[in-house]
């Protein structure tokens, strides 16, 4: 279609060019060609353009991903993987990829030598174009990393919940409370953040798609069209291989031993925390708490801050748009404390009523918990206004960013909330990892909600002293590898540019809503202008499950059901919808295919 081609081109950009690398590229290419002469790639070597690009060979020989197209050794028609090449688990698999090392020669400095002979420092600042090298520092200090900013002293609650004043690592440091021993105040430096100035101004959706191996999967003989991104997103090879690298070269518990692997794992984990801080523009890295996801983060706040601050007769405000995860914990808290849950209504387009919100909020309101983007309607909520109204009354606020984190820029300092939470798997990271950001003063006033392991400074049978932030809320062994994967995913998005992603996705959504809205018998649920990612609908004459099965027969994956948001669907008089949801790797052609199948269904019962 003309419209599709034009729009796609408007949001694609050739990202070639850049500074002249400070090494002999021709020499590197010759060496690489000799080394990989027996490799599976059949593509000619070429200088790699800057920006997001598809490597000409996806995996080195011997890798489980190795094949002529790099997806799986089990893909019909692909050759059997080659034998393991020494060092190929870390080195780039094609000279074209190797060439990009030239732009980061300043990261190469003598240090500890890995098993393949490559210095550890080589991997400290590399972006995910060479994911087998990793994106974290592997225990190697990076230059120019500032120490975390100290926050204000806590107003506190009972002294039994007070964290110790200095970071001390359980099993490693002597956590002595009476002899005067103090652990080092300066944490291990993390990888240096990438300058905004180095990011490319746009992206090519078709090049980006080649970073996601699963998009080549075939369903019912058709190429997969993944339109279930509001449920979970797929992972780029940079994330997949960063996690594999962790398990192959860094795997250890963190903070708990003096050996090399523990240092590497700790550095990778804490680097990921710094990436999260930078991605959401938090003021202090120690305000970032790793959790399993948004649901756990909200439960943490409800069970810790809520139980300490909400009492009988108090009120909690949520909106009609909320996911069950931002309803049930507050409902449980209200029932336990004798408090009341109040709900901000929405208009017929699906936007919250700020006028009604102003009427709801009062001196009994203790917390306002609001979703940034509706997972069912795609509504972008004016959270900054919601937060400001609450702040004027001294009321604590929480913003659920599960559906916004991958689609729109997030600046927690600009939003102004006390808490911001999100899940990694919504932004191309693994499942089972997410983050809670909270203001230091608020976090330090909260009791730990779990006890044991990593959050402990000292234990006697009479008293326990807790670690300072962030360890206060990270009991036990954390999801270390997936936290590292989360860092890699956010760095990947940073390289694309969240603003570029947002522009492209808004164009996709607008186009999809227009096309779906032209189908007879189709009812769009949620029609607020400027919505993000989600296009819920029902189709006359069909159950939503029937529509979902028909789409699946064509390789198109969408979610059908209530989407864990039953109250808002019932507000619009339905129990379930069909929910196509978008990410930046989706195309206008995929929307055309979706529309054609739905239009065909409508014609059969129209």
C-alpha positions in Angstrom: 0.0 0.0 0.0 1.2 3.5 -0.7 0.2 4.7 2.8 2.3 1.9 4.3 5.4 2.5 2.3 5.3 6.3 2.8 4.8 6.1 6.5 7.3 3.4 7.1 9.9 5.4 5.2 9.1 8.5 7.2 10.2 6.7 10.3 13.2 4.9 9.0 16.6 6.4 8.8 20.0 5.3 7.4 22.3 5.4 10.3 25.6 5.1 8.4 28.5 7.4 9.0 30.4 8.5 12.1 33.8 9.3 13.3 36.8 7.7 11.7 37.9 4.7 13.8 41.4 5.1 15.4 42.7 1.7 14.1 43.6 0.1 10.8 40.2 -1.3 9.7 41.6 -3.0 6.7 44.1 -4.9 8.9 41.3 -5.9 11.3 39.2 -7.2 8.4 42.1 -9.3 7.0 42.7 -10.8 10.4 39.0 -11.5 11.0 38.6 -13.1 7.5 41.5 -15.5 8.3 40.0 -16.4 11.7 36.5 -16.9 10.5 37.3 -18.4 7.1 35.7 -21.7 8.1 32.6 -20.0 9.6 29.1 -20.5 8.4 28.5 -17.0 7.1 28.2 -16.6 3.3 27.8 -12.8 3.4 30.6 -10.5 2.2 32.4 -8.5 4.8 31.5 -4.9 5.0 32.1 -2.0 7.3 29.3 -2.0 9.8 27.2 1.2 9.9 26.7 2.9 13.2 23.4 2.5 15.0 21.1 -0.6 15.2 22.0 -3.1 12.5 21.7 -6.7 11.7 24.9 -8.7 11.9 25.6 -10.8 8.9 26.1 -13.9 11.1 24.0 -14.2 14.2 26.2 -16.6 16.2 29.6 -18.1 16.2 30.3 -21.6 15.1 29.3 -24.1 17.9 26.7 -21.7 19.3 23.2 -23.1 19.8 22.0 -20.3 17.6 24.5 -21.0 14.8 23.1 -21.5 11.3 23.2 -19.7 8.0 20.5 -17.4 9.2 21.3 -17.6 12.9 18.0 -18.6 14.3 18.2 -22.3 15.3 20.0 -25.4 14.3 16.6 -27.0 14.0 15.3 -24.7 11.3 14.7 -26.8 8.2 17.3 -26.3 5.5 19.9 -24.8 7.7 23.3 -26.5 8.2 24.4 -28.4 11.2 26.3 -26.1 13.7 30.0 -26.2 13.4 32.4 -27.4 16.0 33.3 -25.0 18.8 36.0 -22.6 17.9 38.2 -21.6 20.9 37.2 -18.2 22.0 34.2 -17.9 19.6 31.8 -17.7 22.5 33.1 -14.2 23.1 34.5 -12.9 19.8 32.3 -11.5 17.1 31.2 -14.0 14.6 32.0 -12.0 11.5 34.6 -9.4 10.5 31.8 -7.0 9.7 30.9 -7.0 13.4 34.5 -7.0 14.5 35.1 -3.7 12.7 32.8 -1.9 15.0 35.3 -2.6 17.8 37.5 0.1 16.2 35.2 2.8 17.4 35.7 1.7 21.0 39.5 1.2 21.2 39.7 3.4 24.2 37.9 0.6 26.1 40.7 -1.8 25.4 43.3 -1.8 28.1 45.5 -4.5 29.6 43.8 -6.3 32.5 42.9 -9.8 33.6 42.9 -12.2 30.6 39.9 -14.3 30.0 40.0 -17.9 28.8 40.0 -16.8 25.1 42.8 -14.4 25.6 40.7 -11.2 25.4 41.3 -8.7 28.2 38.3 -8.2 30.6 38.4 -4.4 30.1 37.5 -4.9 26.5 34.0 -5.6 27.6 33.4 -2.8 30.0 31.8 -0.2 27.7 30.8 -2.1 24.6 27.2 -1.6 23.4 25.1 -4.6 22.4 26.4 -4.7 18.8 28.8 -7.3 20.1 26.5 -8.9 22.7 28.7 -11.9 23.2 31.1 -9.5 24.8 28.5 -8.2 27.2 27.5 -4.7 28.2 28.7 -4.7 31.9 32.1 -4.1 33.3 32.8 -7.6 34.6 34.5 -6.2 37.7 36.7 -3.7 35.8 36.4 -0.1 37.0 35.1 2.4 34.4 36.3 5.9 34.4 34.2 8.9 35.3 31.5 7.2 37.4 30.3 9.5 40.2 29.5 8.1 43.6 25.8 8.0 44.4 24.3 11.2 45.9 23.5 10.9 49.5 19.9 11.5 50.4 18.4 13.3 53.3 18.3 11.7 56.7 15.2 9.6 57.4 12.3 11.0 59.4 12.1 7.3 60.5 9.7 5.1 62.1 10.6 2.8 65.0 14.3 2.4 65.4 14.1 -1.4 65.0 13.5 -0.7 61.3 16.4 1.7 60.9 19.0 0.5 58.3 22.7 0.7 59.1 24.4 3.9 58.0 27.1 2.3 55.8 26.9 -0.5 53.2 28.1 -3.8 54.5 28.0 -7.0 52.5 26.8 -10.1 54.3 29.4 -12.9 54.3 32.1 -10.6 53.0 32.6 -7.6 55.2 33.0 -7.8 58.9 29.7 -6.3 59.9 30.8 -5.1 63.3 28.5 -2.8 65.2 30.7 -2.1 68.2 34.4 -2.3 67.3 34.3 0.6 64.8 34.9 -1.3 61.6 33.4 0.5 58.6 33.1 -1.0 55.1 34.3 1.0 52.1 32.0 3.9 51.4 32.7 3.9 47.6 30.9 1.2 45.7 32.5 -0.7 42.9 32.3 1.6 39.8 29.8 0.6 37.1 30.0 0.8 33.4 30.0 4.4 32.0 26.7 5.5 30.6 26.4 6.1 26.9 26.3 9.8 26.0 23.1 11.0 24.5 25.1 12.7 21.8 26.3 9.3 20.5 22.8 7.9 19.9 21.4 7.7 16.4 18.6 9.9 15.4 16.3 7.3 14.0 15.9 3.6 13.2 15.1 1.3 10.4 12.3 -1.0 11.5 13.3 -3.8 9.2 16.9 -3.7 10.5 15.6 -3.7 14.1 13.4 -6.8 13.4 16.5 -8.7 12.5 17.6 -8.3 16.1 14.7 -10.4 17.3 15.2 -14.1 16.3 11.7 -15.2 17.3 10.1 -12.9 14.8 11.2 -15.5 12.2 9.2 -18.2 13.8 6.4 -19.8 11.7 3.0 -20.4 13.1 0.6 -22.6 11.2 2.9 -22.2 8.2 2.8 -18.4 8.4 5.5 -16.0 9.7 4.7 -14.9 13.2 3.0 -11.6 13.6 3.4 -10.7 17.3 0.7 -8.3 18.3 0.5 -9.3 22.0 3.2 -6.8 23.3 1.0 -5.5 26.1 1.2 -9.0 27.6 5.0 -9.5 27.0 7.6 -8.3 24.5 10.2 -10.4 22.7 13.9 -10.2 23.4 16.6 -9.0 21.1 19.6 -11.2 20.6 21.6 -8.6 22.5 19.6 -9.5 25.7 19.6 -13.2 25.0 23.3 -13.3 24.5 24.1 -11.0 27.4 22.3 -13.5 29.7 24.2 -16.4 28.1 27.5 -14.5 28.6 26.6 -14.0 32.3 26.1 -17.7 32.9 29.2 -18.6 30.9 31.6 -16.1 32.4 30.2 -14.3 35.4 27.8 -16.5 37.3 28.1 -16.1 41.0 26.1 -14.8 44.0 26.7 -11.1 44.5 28.2 -9.0 47.4 29.2 -12.2 49.2 32.7 -13.3 48.4 36.1 -11.9 47.5 36.7 -14.1 44.4 36.7 -12.9 40.8 33.4 -14.3 39.7 31.6 -12.6 42.6 33.2 -9.3 41.6 32.1 -9.7 38.0 28.5 -10.7 39.0 28.3 -7.9 41.5 29.5 -5.3 39.0 27.1 -6.6 36.3 24.2 -6.5 38.7 25.0 -3.0 40.0 25.7 -1.7 36.5 22.1 -2.8 35.6 20.8 -0.8 38.6 22.6 2.3 37.3 21.1 1.7 33.8 17.6 1.7 35.3 18.4 4.9 37.2 19.6 6.6 34.1 16.7 5.3 32.0 14.0 6.8 34.3 16.2 9.8 35.4 16.1 8.9 39.0 18.4 11.1 41.2 20.1 8.3 43.2 21.0 4.8 42.1 20.3 3.5 45.6 16.6 4.4 45.2 16.3 1.7 42.6 15.0 -1.6 44.0 15.0 -4.8 42.0 11.8 -6.8 42.2 10.1 -9.6 40.2 7.9 -7.1 38.4 5.2 -4.5 38.7 2.9 -6.7 40.7 5.6 -7.4 43.4 6.6 -3.7 43.5 3.0 -2.5 44.2 2.6 -5.3 46.8 5.9 -4.2 48.4 4.7 -0.6 48.8 1.2 -1.7 50.0 2.6 -4.2 52.5 5.4 -2.0 53.8 4.5 1.7 53.4 0.8 1.0 53.4 0.7 -1.0 56.7 2.9 1.6 58.4 0.9 4.6 57.2 -2.8 3.7 56.4 -5.2 3.3 59.3 -9.0 3.0 60.0 -11.0 5.6 58.1 -8.2 6.5 55.7 -8.7 6.5 51.9 -6.8 5.1 49.0 -7.4 6.4 45.5 -7.0 4.4 42.2 -8.6 4.9 38.8 -11.2 2.9 36.9 -8.4 2.1 34.3 -6.3 0.0 36.6 -4.8 -3.4 36.1 -5.8 -5.9 38.8 -2.3 -5.6 40.2 -3.0 -2.0 41.1 -6.4 -2.7 42.7 -6.1 -5.9 44.7 -3.1 -5.0 47.0 -4.8 -1.7 47.9 -8.1 -3.6 48.4 -6.4 -6.0 50.7 -4.8 -3.2 52.6 -8.1 -1.4 53.0 -9.8 -4.5 54.3 -7.0 -5.1 56.8 -6.9 -1.5 58.1 -10.5 -0.5 57.9 -9.7 2.0 55.1 -11.7 2.8 52.0 -10.8 2.4 48.3 -12.0 5.3 46.1 -12.1 5.2 42.3 -11.5 8.0 39.7 -14.1 7.5 37.0 -13.4 7.7 33.2 -15.2 9.4 30.4 -16.7 7.6 27.3 -13.4 7.7 25.5 -11.6 6.1 28.3 -9.7 9.1 29.9 -9.8 9.7 33.7 -12.0 12.6 34.9 -9.7 15.0 36.6 -12.7 17.1 37.8 -14.0 14.0 39.7 -10.6 13.2 41.0 -10.4 16.7 42.6 -13.7 16.0 44.3 -12.5 12.6 45.6 -9.2 13.7 47.1 -9.5 14.9 50.7 -7.7 15.1 54.1 -8.3 11.3 54.6 -6.5 10.3 51.4 -3.2 8.6 52.2 -2.0 7.5 48.8 -3.0 7.8 45.1 -1.9 4.9 42.9 -2.4 5.4 39.2 -1.5 3.7 36.0 0.5 5.7 33.4 -0.9 3.8 30.4 -4.0 1.6 30.4 -3.1 -2.0 29.4 -6.6 -2.5 28.0 -7.5 0.8 26.3 -4.0 2.4 25.7 -5.1 5.6 27.4 -2.1 7.8 28.4 -3.1 9.2 31.8 -2.0 12.7 32.7 0.0 11.4 35.7 1.9 14.6 36.2 -1.3 16.5 36.9 -2.6 13.6 39.1 0.6 13.7 41.1 0.7 17.5 41.4 -2.9 17.6 42.8 -1.9 15.0 45.4 1.4 16.7 46.3 -0.4 20.0 47.0 -2.1 18.1 49.9 1.1 16.2 51.0 -0.3 12.9 49.7 2.0 10.1 48.6 1.7 8.9 45.0 2.6 5.8 43.1 2.7 5.5 39.3 2.4 2.1 37.6 4.6 2.3 34.5 4.2 -1.3 33.3 2.6 -0.2 30.0 4.4 3.1 29.6 8.0 2.2 30.1 8.5 0.8 26.6 6.5 3.4 24.7 7.1 6.9 26.1 9.9 8.7 27.8 9.8 8.4 31.6 11.4 11.0 33.9 10.5 10.3 37.5 11.8 13.7 38.6 9.5 15.4 36.2 6.5 13.2 37.0 7.1 14.0 40.7 5.6 10.8 42.2 7.0 9.1 45.3 7.1 5.7 43.6 7.4 4.5 40.0 7.2 0.8 39.2 7.7 -1.3 36.0 8.3 -4.8 34.7 11.3 -5.8 32.6 9.4 -8.2 30.3 7.3 -5.3 29.0 10.4 -3.7 27.7 12.2 -6.5 25.9 13.9 -7.8 29.1 13.4 -11.3 30.7 10.4 -12.2 32.8 10.7 -12.2 36.5 12.6 -8.9 36.9 11.4 -5.4 37.3 12.1 -2.3 39.4 10.7 -0.1 42.1 11.9 3.4 42.3 11.1 5.4 45.4 12.1 8.7 47.0 14.9 8.0 49.4 13.1 9.7 52.4 10.0 7.6 51.8 11.9 4.4 51.3 13.9 4.9 54.4 10.8 5.4 56.4 9.5 2.0 55.4 10.1 -1.3 57.2 11.5 -4.2 55.1 8.7 -6.4 53.9 10.9 -9.6 53.7 13.8 -10.7 55.8 17.0 -12.7 55.2 20.1 -12.8 53.2 21.1 -9.8 51.3 19.2 -7.2 53.4 21.0 -8.1 56.6 23.8 -6.2 58.2 23.9 -8.0 61.6 21.9 -10.6 63.4 21.7 -11.5 67.0 18.9 -13.3 68.8 18.0 -10.0 70.4 18.1 -7.7 67.4 18.7 -7.5 63.6 20.2 -4.5 61.8 19.4 -4.1 58.2 21.5 -3.0 55.2 20.9 0.5 53.8 19.2 1.1 50.5 18.8 -0.6 48.1 19.6 -3.8 49.9 16.9 -3.1 52.6 14.3 -4.4 50.2 16.2 -7.0 48.4 16.1 -10.0 50.7 17.6 -13.3 49.7 19.3 -14.1 46.4 18.1 -11.8 43.7 17.4 -12.6 40.1 20.9 -11.6 39.1 21.1 -12.8 35.6 17.8 -11.3 34.6 18.6 -8.0 36.2 21.7 -8.0 33.9 19.3 -8.8 31.1 17.1 -5.9 32.0 20.1 -3.6 31.9 21.0 -4.9 28.4 17.4 -4.4 27.2 17.3 -0.8 28.5 20.6 0.0 26.8 19.2 -1.4 23.6 16.2 0.9 23.8 18.5 3.8 24.6 20.4 3.2 21.4 17.2 3.3 19.4 16.0 6.3 21.3 12.7 6.2 23.2 11.5 9.4 21.4 12.0 7.7 18.0 10.2 4.7 19.3 7.3 6.8 20.6 6.9 8.6 17.3 6.9 5.5 15.2 4.5 3.6 17.5 2.1 6.5 17.6 2.0 6.4 13.8 1.3 2.7 13.9 -1.5 3.1 16.4 -3.2 5.9 14.5 -3.1 3.9 11.3 -4.3 0.8 13.0 -7.2 2.5 14.7 -8.3 4.1 11.4 -8.2 0.9 9.6 -9.9 -1.2 12.2 -12.5 1.5 12.7 -13.6 1.2 9.1 -14.6 -2.5 9.5 -18.4 -3.0 9.7 -19.5 -4.4 13.0 -16.2 -3.7 14.8 -16.4 -1.6 18.0 -13.2 0.0 19.2 -12.9 0.1 23.0 -10.9 3.1 24.1 -10.7 6.0 21.6 -8.7 8.7 23.4 -6.5 10.6 21.0 -2.8 10.1 21.4 -3.2 6.6 23.0 -0.3 4.2 23.2 0.2 0.7 21.7 -3.2 -0.9 22.4 -6.2 -1.3 20.0 -8.9 -3.2 21.8 -12.1 -4.2 19.9 -15.1 -6.5 19.7 -16.6 -7.8 16.5 -20.3 -8.3 16.0 -21.3 -12.0 15.6 -18.1 -13.4 17.1 -16.8 -14.1 20.5 -13.4 -12.6 21.2 -12.0 -16.2 21.4 -13.3 -17.0 17.9 -11.5 -13.9 16.5 -8.3 -14.8 18.3 -8.3 -18.3 16.9 -9.0 -17.0 13.4 -6.1 -14.6 13.7 -3.8 -17.3 15.1 -4.6 -19.5 12.0 -2.9 -16.7 10.0 0.1 -16.5 12.4 -1.2 -13.4 14.2 -0.9 -13.4 17.9 -3.3 -11.2 19.9 -4.6 -11.4 23.4 -8.3 -12.1 24.0 -10.1 -12.0 27.4 -10.4 -9.5 30.2 -6.7 -8.6 30.3 -6.6 -8.5 34.1 -8.7 -5.3 34.0 -12.3 -6.4 34.4 -13.6 -3.1 36.0 -12.7 -0.9 33.0 -14.1 -3.4 30.5 -17.4 -3.6 32.4 -17.5 0.2 32.4 -17.8 -0.1 28.6 -20.4 -2.9 28.9 -18.2 -5.8 27.8 -16.5 -8.7 29.6 -13.7 -9.4 27.0 -12.1 -7.8 24.0 -9.6 -8.7 21.3 -6.5 -6.7 22.1 -3.8 -6.2 19.4 -0.9 -4.4 21.0 2.2 -2.9 19.3 5.9 -2.6 19.8 8.5 -0.8 17.7 9.3 -4.0 15.7 5.8 -4.1 14.3 5.1 -2.8 10.8 2.3 -1.2 8.8 2.2 -4.4 6.7 1.4 -6.4 9.8 -1.4 -4.1 10.6 -2.7 -4.5 7.1 -2.7 -8.3 7.5 -4.6 -8.0 10.8 -7.2 -5.7 9.3 -7.7 -8.0 6.2 -8.3 -11.1 8.4 -10.8 -9.2 10.7 -12.5 -7.6 7.6 -12.9 -11.1 6.1 -14.5 -12.4 9.3 -16.9 -9.4 9.4 -17.9 -10.1 5.8 -18.9 -13.7 6.7 -21.5 -12.6 9.3 -22.1 -9.1 8.2 
